[in-house]
Amino acid sequence: MRQASNSVASRPPAIDLKLRLALRVAALAALCFIAVATYALFDSDRAAKAKTSRIAEIVARDLSLQQSQAQWLSVSINATPDLQGIAALMEPGLCIAYRDNTGAFRQGVCSGAPADEIAAPEIFAVLYRAIFRPGEPVSMPVLVAGSARGMAVATFDPATQIGQSWREASRLLSIMAFALAGLCVAVYAALARALRPTRAVGAALNQLATNDLSARLPRFDLAELSVISGVFNTLAERLQTTLAERNALTRKLIEVQDEERRHLARELHDEFGQSLSAIAAQAAAAAHTAERECPPLYEECRGISRTTAHMMEALRGALVRLRPPDVDELGLTLSLESLVASWNGFEKGRTRFEIAVIGAADDLPPGVSASLYRIAQEAITNAAKHAHARRVQLRLEAGDAAIVLTVEDDGEAAGDSLTPKAGMGLLGMQERVVSLGGSLQFERQEAGGARLVARIPTMRAESQT
C-alpha cells in the first residue's frame, strides 16, 4: 500500500485536456508557419537571382546596342560604353558593370542601400549566407555582330539582400505569431465548449464514488460522449439494482440470523437454564443435608451452588446478547437505556456508560430499530471488553434526513496500528448498516480512544408498506 501511495504521489500533475490539445494544434501550426517562412525565403532568393539575371541581360543588350551604334557611326568601338542610361533600372543594393574581353573593368554603377534599411541579426545573416550564398555576380556576354565584345555584370549587395529578406521574413513571422496566438485561443475556446459535458461526467462519477447510485448522465451531442453516457447510465442502473438486491438479501439473512439467535436463546433458556436451576436446587438441598449429617461435604455443596450461580449469570448475559428486549414493545430509546443500565450494573463503576437520544427514535421500522440496537450493543461490548475504557458514550440522533448512531470511548492508545482488529464485530455491523443503505465509519486515535459512527437514511414506520 505504501508503494502504491508513493507511486501515486510521484506521478506528474495532470495536464488539462483542452490545453494539451491546443498546444498540439499550436505546435502543428507553428511547423506549418515555419515551412511557409522557409519557402518564402527560398522564393525571395530565387526572385532576387532571377531579377539579377534579367538586369544583367538588359544591360548586355543595351551595351550591345551601344556598340552596334558606335560601329554604324564609325565611332571607336573601344570607347567606354555609357551605363548612365540604364540607371533607371537600378534598385537599392544593385551594381552593374562592363568588362572587356580581357576582363578589364571599364565602367560600373552602383546604387546604395536605402536609408531605412534594417540590419539583419548576425545569426540570421550567417545562416542566410550559408544556405543561399547571396551576392554572386551574374554575367551576360555583350554581343556585336555575333562576336563577344565584353561582359555585362550585375550584382546585388549581400548585406542589402539579407536585410530585405530579414524584413520580409520578420514581417511574415510577426503576422504568423499573431495568427498562431489567435488560433490557440480559438482552438482552446472551441475545445472548452466541446468538452464542457465532461464536467457532468466527472460529477456523475463523483456521485458514484460516494455510493450515490441515482446519478445519471444526459444524452450529449457528441457521439463519443453519447456512448459514454449510455454505458454509464446502464452501469449505474445495474449497480443500483444489484445493490438493492444485495441489501434485501442481507436484510433477509440478518432476519434469519436474528430468528436463529432467538431460537437458540429459547433453547438455552428452556433446556440449559432449567438444568442449571435444577442443579442449583439439588446443590442447596445437598448442602442442607450435609450441614446436618455430613459437615465435611457442606463446603463442596456450597461450591457447586456458587459455580451454578456464576453459570446462570453468564447464561443471562448470553441470553441478553442473543435475544435483546422486544424493541417493538419497549421502543428503541427504552431498549438502549436498558442496555446502558445493564452494562453500568455489570461493570459496577469500573466503566461509566452514558446515553443521549435526540429526536423521535421510536417511530422507526422494526428492522431498522433492531439493527440499530444490535449495532449499539456490539459497539458497547467492544468498548467494554477490548478498549478497557473508563467512559463510553452512546449518542443517537434521529434527524429528518439521517439517523446517526455514535459510540465513543476513552480506551487505551491504539499503538502502532490505527486499523480495527478483525475480531471486533465490525463486519456484522457493516452488513447491517449497508443493508439499510447507510455507511459505517470507525476511527481510532493515537492518544487513545475510538469513535464509531453509523449513519443510515431516515425511514419512518408510517412510510413503510
C-alpha positions as CSV (number, residue, x, y, z in Angstrom):
1,M,0.0,0.0,0.0
2,R,2.9,2.4,0.8
3,Q,4.5,1.7,-2.6
4,A,1.2,2.3,-4.3
5,S,0.7,5.6,-2.5
6,N,4.3,6.6,-3.2
7,S,3.8,5.8,-6.9
8,V,0.6,7.9,-7.0
9,A,2.4,10.8,-5.2
10,S,5.3,10.6,-7.7
11,R,3.1,10.9,-10.7
12,P,3.4,14.3,-12.6
13,P,0.4,16.6,-12.3
14,A,-2.3,16.0,-14.9
15,I,-2.5,18.4,-17.8
16,D,-5.8,19.9,-18.8
17,L,-7.0,18.2,-22.0
18,K,-8.0,21.4,-23.6
19,L,-4.6,22.9,-23.0
20,R,-2.9,19.8,-24.3
21,L,-4.9,19.6,-27.5
22,A,-4.4,23.4,-28.0
23,L,-0.7,23.1,-27.5
24,R,-0.5,20.2,-30.1
25,V,-2.5,22.2,-32.6
26,A,-0.3,25.2,-31.9
27,A,2.9,23.0,-32.4
28,L,1.5,21.7,-35.7
29,A,0.5,25.2,-36.9
30,A,4.0,26.5,-35.9
31,L,5.6,23.8,-38.0
32,C,3.4,24.8,-40.9
33,F,4.3,28.5,-40.4
34,I,8.0,27.7,-40.3
35,A,7.6,25.7,-43.5
36,V,5.8,28.7,-45.1
37,A,8.5,31.1,-43.9
38,T,11.3,28.9,-45.2
39,Y,9.6,28.6,-48.6
40,A,9.2,32.4,-48.6
41,L,13.0,32.8,-48.0
42,F,13.8,30.4,-50.8
43,D,11.3,32.1,-53.1
44,S,12.8,35.5,-52.2
45,D,16.3,34.3,-53.0
46,R,15.1,32.8,-56.3
47,A,13.4,36.0,-57.2
48,A,16.5,38.1,-56.4
49,K,18.7,35.8,-58.5
50,A,16.1,35.9,-61.4
51,K,16.0,39.7,-61.1
52,T,19.8,39.9,-61.2
53,S,19.9,37.7,-64.3
54,R,17.2,39.8,-66.0
55,I,19.0,43.1,-65.3
56,A,22.3,41.6,-66.5
57,E,20.6,40.5,-69.7
58,I,19.1,44.0,-70.2
59,V,22.5,45.7,-69.5
60,A,24.1,43.3,-72.0
61,R,21.5,44.1,-74.7
62,D,21.9,47.8,-74.1
63,L,25.6,47.6,-74.3
64,S,25.4,45.6,-77.5
65,L,23.1,48.2,-79.0
66,Q,25.6,50.9,-78.0
67,Q,28.5,49.0,-79.6
68,S,26.4,48.5,-82.8
69,Q,25.5,52.2,-83.0
70,A,29.2,53.1,-82.5
71,Q,30.1,50.8,-85.3
72,W,27.5,52.3,-87.6
73,L,28.6,55.8,-86.8
74,S,32.2,54.9,-87.3
75,V,32.9,55.6,-83.6
76,S,35.7,53.6,-82.0
77,I,34.2,50.5,-80.5
78,N,36.8,50.7,-77.8
79,A,35.1,53.8,-76.4
80,T,33.8,53.3,-72.9
81,P,30.0,52.5,-73.1
82,D,27.6,54.7,-71.3
83,L,25.8,52.9,-68.3
84,Q,24.1,56.0,-67.1
85,G,21.2,55.4,-69.4
86,I,20.4,52.2,-67.6
87,A,20.4,53.9,-64.2
88,A,16.6,53.9,-64.3
89,L,16.7,50.1,-63.8
90,M,18.8,50.4,-60.7
91,E,17.4,49.1,-57.4
92,P,18.8,49.5,-53.9
93,G,22.0,47.5,-53.5
94,L,22.3,46.7,-57.2
95,C,25.6,47.1,-59.1
96,I,26.2,46.8,-62.8
97,A,29.5,46.9,-64.6
98,Y,31.1,46.3,-68.0
99,R,34.2,44.3,-68.5
100,D,36.0,43.9,-71.9
101,N,37.2,40.7,-73.4
102,T,40.4,40.9,-71.4
103,G,38.4,41.1,-68.2
104,A,39.4,44.7,-67.5
105,F,36.9,46.8,-65.7
106,R,35.7,49.6,-68.0
107,Q,32.7,51.2,-66.2
108,G,30.4,50.4,-63.3
109,V,27.4,51.9,-61.5
110,C,26.1,51.0,-58.0
111,S,23.0,52.0,-56.1
112,G,23.4,52.4,-52.3
113,A,21.1,50.8,-49.7
114,P,18.0,52.7,-48.6
115,A,18.3,54.9,-45.5
116,D,15.7,53.0,-43.6
117,E,17.3,49.6,-44.2
118,I,17.2,47.4,-41.1
119,A,20.3,45.3,-40.5
120,A,19.5,41.6,-40.0
121,P,20.7,39.8,-36.9
122,E,24.0,38.2,-37.1
123,I,22.7,34.7,-36.7
124,F,20.2,35.2,-39.5
125,A,22.9,36.7,-41.7
126,V,25.2,33.7,-41.1
127,L,22.5,31.2,-41.8
128,Y,21.4,33.1,-44.9
129,R,24.9,33.3,-46.3
130,A,25.5,29.5,-45.6
131,I,22.3,28.5,-47.3
132,F,21.8,30.9,-50.2
133,R,25.2,32.4,-50.9
134,P,23.9,36.0,-51.8
135,G,25.9,38.5,-53.8
136,E,27.0,36.1,-56.5
137,P,27.6,38.1,-59.7
138,V,25.6,37.3,-62.9
139,S,27.4,37.8,-66.2
140,M,26.0,38.1,-69.7
141,P,28.0,38.5,-72.9
142,V,27.8,41.7,-74.9
143,L,27.4,40.5,-78.5
144,V,28.1,42.7,-81.5
145,A,27.7,41.1,-84.9
146,G,27.7,37.7,-83.4
147,S,31.0,38.2,-81.5
148,A,31.5,38.9,-77.8
149,R,32.8,42.4,-77.1
150,G,32.8,42.1,-73.3
151,M,30.6,41.0,-70.4
152,A,27.8,42.8,-68.6
153,V,27.9,42.0,-64.9
154,A,25.0,42.6,-62.4
155,T,25.4,42.0,-58.6
156,F,23.2,42.6,-55.6
157,D,24.9,43.7,-52.4
158,P,24.8,40.7,-50.0
159,A,24.0,42.9,-47.0
160,T,21.2,44.6,-48.8
161,Q,19.7,41.4,-50.0
162,I,20.0,39.8,-46.5
163,G,18.4,42.9,-44.9
164,Q,15.5,42.8,-47.4
165,S,15.0,39.1,-46.8
166,W,15.1,39.7,-43.0
167,R,12.5,42.5,-43.3
168,E,10.1,40.3,-45.3
169,A,10.7,37.3,-43.0
170,S,10.2,39.3,-39.8
171,R,7.0,40.8,-41.2
172,L,5.8,37.4,-42.1
173,L,6.8,35.9,-38.8
174,S,5.0,38.7,-36.9
175,I,1.8,38.0,-38.9
176,M,2.2,34.3,-38.2
177,A,2.8,34.9,-34.5
178,F,-0.4,36.8,-34.2
179,A,-2.2,34.2,-36.3
180,L,-0.8,31.4,-34.1
181,A,-1.9,33.2,-30.9
182,G,-5.4,33.7,-32.3
183,L,-5.5,30.1,-33.5
184,C,-4.6,28.9,-30.0
185,V,-7.3,31.0,-28.3
186,A,-9.9,29.9,-30.9
187,V,-8.9,26.2,-30.6
188,Y,-8.9,26.4,-26.7
189,A,-12.3,28.0,-26.7
190,A,-13.8,25.5,-29.2
191,L,-12.4,22.6,-27.2
192,A,-13.7,24.1,-23.9
193,R,-17.1,24.3,-25.4
194,A,-16.9,20.8,-26.9
195,L,-15.6,19.2,-23.7
196,R,-18.0,21.0,-21.4
197,P,-20.0,17.8,-20.9
198,T,-17.0,16.1,-19.3
199,R,-17.8,18.2,-16.2
200,A,-21.1,16.4,-16.0
201,V,-19.3,13.1,-16.4
202,G,-16.9,13.9,-13.6
203,A,-19.7,15.0,-11.3
204,A,-21.6,11.8,-12.0
205,L,-18.5,9.7,-11.3
206,N,-18.0,11.5,-8.0
207,Q,-21.6,10.7,-7.1
208,L,-20.9,7.0,-7.8
209,A,-17.8,7.2,-5.7
210,T,-19.9,8.5,-2.8
211,N,-22.3,5.5,-3.2
212,D,-25.0,7.7,-4.8
213,L,-26.2,5.3,-7.5
214,S,-29.0,7.6,-8.6
215,A,-26.5,9.5,-10.7
216,R,-27.4,9.6,-14.4
217,L,-25.9,11.4,-17.5
218,P,-28.0,13.2,-20.1
219,R,-27.6,12.5,-23.8
220,F,-24.8,14.6,-25.4
221,D,-24.5,16.0,-28.9
222,L,-21.0,14.4,-29.4
223,A,-21.3,10.7,-30.5
224,E,-18.4,9.6,-28.3
225,L,-19.8,11.3,-25.2
226,S,-23.2,9.9,-26.0
227,V,-21.8,6.4,-26.0
228,I,-20.2,7.1,-22.6
229,S,-23.5,8.4,-21.3
230,G,-25.3,5.3,-22.4
231,V,-22.8,2.9,-20.9
232,F,-22.6,4.9,-17.7
233,N,-26.4,5.0,-17.2
234,T,-26.6,1.3,-17.9
235,L,-23.8,0.5,-15.4
236,A,-25.4,2.8,-12.7
237,E,-28.8,1.1,-13.2
238,R,-27.3,-2.3,-12.9
239,L,-25.2,-1.3,-9.8
240,Q,-28.3,0.2,-8.2
241,T,-30.4,-2.9,-8.9
242,T,-27.6,-5.2,-7.7
243,L,-27.0,-3.2,-4.6
244,A,-30.8,-3.2,-3.8
245,E,-30.9,-6.9,-4.3
246,R,-27.8,-7.4,-2.1
247,N,-29.3,-5.2,0.6
248,A,-32.5,-7.1,0.5
249,L,-30.7,-10.4,0.7
250,T,-28.6,-9.1,3.6
251,R,-31.7,-7.9,5.5
252,K,-33.2,-11.3,4.9
253,L,-30.0,-13.0,6.2
254,I,-30.0,-10.8,9.2
255,E,-33.6,-11.6,9.9
256,V,-32.8,-15.3,9.7
257,Q,-29.8,-14.8,11.9
258,D,-31.8,-13.0,14.5
259,E,-34.5,-15.6,14.4
260,E,-31.8,-18.3,14.8
261,R,-30.5,-16.4,17.8
262,R,-34.0,-16.1,19.3
263,H,-34.4,-19.9,18.8
264,L,-31.0,-20.6,20.4
265,A,-31.9,-18.3,23.3
266,R,-35.2,-20.2,23.8
267,E,-33.3,-23.5,23.7
268,L,-30.7,-22.2,26.2
269,H,-33.4,-20.8,28.5
270,D,-35.7,-23.8,28.4
271,E,-33.0,-26.6,28.5
272,F,-29.8,-25.2,29.9
273,G,-31.4,-22.7,32.2
274,Q,-33.8,-25.3,33.7
275,S,-30.9,-27.7,34.1
276,L,-28.9,-25.1,36.0
277,S,-31.9,-24.3,38.1
278,A,-32.3,-28.0,38.9
279,I,-28.6,-28.3,39.8
280,A,-28.8,-25.2,42.0
281,A,-31.8,-26.6,43.8
282,Q,-30.2,-30.0,44.3
283,A,-27.0,-28.4,45.4
284,A,-28.9,-26.4,48.0
285,A,-30.7,-29.5,49.2
286,A,-27.4,-31.4,49.4
287,A,-25.9,-28.5,51.3
288,H,-28.8,-28.6,53.8
289,T,-28.4,-32.3,54.3
290,A,-24.6,-32.2,54.5
291,E,-24.8,-29.4,57.1
292,R,-26.7,-31.8,59.4
293,E,-25.4,-35.2,58.5
294,C,-22.0,-34.8,56.8
295,P,-20.4,-31.4,57.6
296,P,-17.2,-32.1,55.5
297,L,-19.4,-32.1,52.3
298,Y,-21.0,-28.8,53.2
299,E,-18.4,-26.6,51.5
300,E,-18.3,-28.7,48.4
301,C,-22.1,-28.3,48.1
302,R,-21.8,-24.6,48.6
303,G,-19.1,-24.5,45.9
304,I,-21.4,-26.3,43.5
305,S,-24.1,-23.6,44.3
306,R,-21.6,-20.8,43.7
307,T,-20.5,-22.3,40.4
308,T,-24.1,-22.8,39.3
309,A,-24.9,-19.2,40.2
310,H,-22.0,-18.0,38.2
311,M,-23.0,-20.1,35.2
312,M,-26.6,-18.8,35.5
313,E,-25.3,-15.2,35.5
314,A,-23.2,-15.9,32.4
315,L,-26.2,-17.5,30.8
316,R,-28.4,-14.5,31.5
317,G,-25.7,-12.3,29.8
318,A,-25.6,-14.6,26.8
319,L,-29.4,-14.6,26.6
320,V,-29.4,-10.8,26.6
321,R,-26.9,-10.7,23.8
322,L,-28.7,-13.4,21.8
323,R,-32.3,-12.2,22.4
324,P,-32.5,-8.4,23.1
325,P,-35.5,-6.9,24.7
326,D,-38.5,-6.6,22.5
327,V,-37.8,-3.3,20.7
328,D,-41.2,-3.3,19.1
329,E,-42.9,-3.2,22.6
330,L,-40.4,-1.2,24.6
331,G,-39.2,1.2,21.8
332,L,-35.7,1.9,20.7
333,T,-35.0,4.6,23.3
334,L,-36.0,2.5,26.2
335,S,-34.2,-0.6,24.9
336,L,-31.0,1.4,24.5
337,E,-31.4,2.9,28.0
338,S,-31.9,-0.6,29.4
339,L,-28.8,-1.8,27.6
340,V,-26.7,1.0,29.1
341,A,-28.2,0.5,32.5
342,S,-27.4,-3.3,32.4
343,W,-23.8,-2.5,31.5
344,N,-23.5,0.0,34.3
345,G,-24.8,-2.6,36.7
346,F,-22.4,-5.2,35.3
347,E,-19.3,-3.1,35.4
348,K,-20.1,-1.7,38.9
349,G,-18.4,1.6,38.3
350,R,-15.3,0.3,36.6
351,T,-16.6,1.8,33.3
352,R,-19.3,4.5,33.2
353,F,-21.8,4.2,30.3
354,E,-23.8,7.2,29.2
355,I,-26.6,7.6,26.6
356,A,-28.2,10.6,24.8
357,V,-31.1,10.2,22.4
358,I,-32.1,13.2,20.3
359,G,-35.2,13.3,18.1
360,A,-38.0,10.8,17.5
361,A,-36.3,7.4,17.5
362,D,-39.3,5.3,18.5
363,D,-41.3,5.5,15.2
364,L,-38.7,3.7,13.1
365,P,-39.5,0.4,11.3
366,P,-38.9,-2.7,13.4
367,G,-36.0,-3.9,11.3
368,V,-34.2,-0.5,11.5
369,S,-34.7,-0.3,15.3
370,A,-33.5,-3.9,15.7
371,S,-30.4,-3.2,13.6
372,L,-29.6,0.0,15.5
373,Y,-29.9,-1.8,18.8
374,R,-27.6,-4.6,17.6
375,I,-25.0,-2.1,16.3
376,A,-25.1,-0.2,19.7
377,Q,-24.9,-3.5,21.6
378,E,-21.8,-4.7,19.6
379,A,-20.1,-1.3,19.8
380,I,-20.6,-1.0,23.6
381,T,-19.4,-4.6,24.0
382,N,-16.2,-3.9,22.0
383,A,-15.5,-0.7,24.1
384,A,-16.0,-2.5,27.4
385,K,-14.1,-5.7,26.6
386,H,-11.4,-4.7,24.1
387,A,-10.7,-1.0,24.8
388,H,-10.6,-1.1,28.6
389,A,-12.4,2.3,28.6
390,R,-13.3,4.2,31.6
391,R,-16.1,6.1,29.9
392,V,-18.3,5.1,27.0
393,Q,-20.8,7.5,25.4
394,L,-23.7,6.4,23.2
395,R,-25.5,9.1,21.2
396,L,-28.5,8.6,18.9
397,E,-29.6,11.5,16.7
398,A,-32.8,10.9,14.7
399,G,-33.0,13.7,12.1
400,D,-35.2,14.3,9.1
401,A,-32.6,13.1,6.6
402,A,-30.5,10.6,8.5
403,I,-30.2,8.7,11.7
404,V,-26.7,8.9,13.3
405,L,-25.6,6.4,16.0
406,T,-22.3,7.3,17.7
407,V,-20.4,5.3,20.2
408,E,-17.2,6.9,21.6
409,D,-14.9,5.7,24.3
410,D,-11.6,6.9,26.0
411,G,-9.9,3.5,25.8
412,E,-6.2,2.6,25.6
413,A,-3.9,4.0,23.0
414,A,-4.0,2.3,19.6
415,G,-0.3,1.6,19.4
416,D,1.3,1.0,16.1
417,S,-1.9,0.3,14.2
418,L,-4.9,2.6,13.9
419,T,-6.9,-0.1,12.0
420,P,-9.6,-2.0,13.8
421,K,-9.0,-5.7,14.5
422,A,-10.8,-8.3,12.5
423,G,-12.5,-9.8,15.6
424,M,-14.3,-6.7,16.7
425,G,-17.6,-7.5,15.0
426,L,-17.2,-4.7,12.5
427,L,-18.2,-6.9,9.6
428,G,-21.6,-7.7,11.1
429,M,-22.2,-4.0,11.9
430,Q,-21.1,-3.1,8.4
431,E,-23.5,-5.6,6.9
432,R,-26.4,-4.2,8.9
433,V,-25.6,-0.6,8.0
434,V,-25.1,-1.3,4.3
435,S,-28.3,-3.3,4.2
436,L,-30.1,-0.2,5.3
437,G,-28.4,2.0,2.7
438,G,-26.1,3.7,5.2
439,S,-22.4,4.0,6.0
440,L,-20.2,2.9,8.9
441,Q,-17.1,4.8,10.0
442,F,-14.6,3.6,12.7
443,E,-11.8,5.8,13.9
444,R,-9.0,5.2,16.5
445,Q,-6.9,7.9,18.0
446,E,-3.2,7.6,18.6
447,A,-3.6,9.2,22.1
448,G,-6.3,6.6,22.9
449,G,-10.0,6.1,22.4
450,A,-12.2,5.1,19.5
451,R,-15.2,6.5,17.7
452,L,-17.8,4.5,15.7
453,V,-20.4,6.4,13.6
454,A,-23.2,4.6,11.9
455,R,-25.3,6.8,9.5
456,I,-28.4,5.5,7.8
457,P,-31.2,7.3,5.9
458,T,-34.3,8.1,7.8
459,M,-37.1,5.6,7.2
460,R,-40.2,6.3,9.3
461,A,-42.6,3.5,10.1
462,E,-45.6,5.1,8.6
463,S,-43.8,5.3,5.2
464,Q,-43.3,1.6,5.1
465,T,-45.7,-0.6,3.2
